[in-house]
């Protein structure tokens, strides 16, 4: 998916390069999660929901640019098509760009609520743990994945609930849903390591795929993602009233997700890309269910 969008956006010149650096195709998912929890918590789809989306969308984009800066050595092998490696931008300009993206996230958060600003700052902190030295957790195996899902899943989802309820303390069922969603994404995000396997091995980057091998990790991912998806569905309906037609997106996910994951060894970019599409459809469907309920 990254290769496809980089090729497409490369035709748009400087603007396309800036969009490519931010990897908005991933940021959309991050921005949708607080909208989902906002609606589950009783909030409404309004301008505030859009601003909540933008706060975490730009939070993601700021981290994505940092990742491109500090992972250049590995990306030379794994993703040589990235803008920095193709020398479309100077590193100094990328630093300025990531500062602007951070400020945009802060602006939308402040406009909403001081509580959302605190979540965005927390997002920045854990994003830096993952993307940049000295911790650089994306090179430290499962710790990196845990930090990543905490940053881009747990924090935005928690923020949406807090904005809906206007308090930091949540009902226990809400905490369980955050846990279930985070666990589900933990297995999904492991898929991205397959496309980076060659460069990760050469540069000594520790990932679950490097440590245990592609076949074993694929099995773990397929079993773990389905089991966590079942758990997530159960936890979701502890908060939302069930209706029979709600089963459609869940059944689609139970069928489509294993199919996408099954090809990740032979076609790592396609397996990772189609898995994201399936999850995006699920999240959009759950948002729609809340809007129609």
Beta strands, then each sheet from edge to edge (+ up, - down):
end
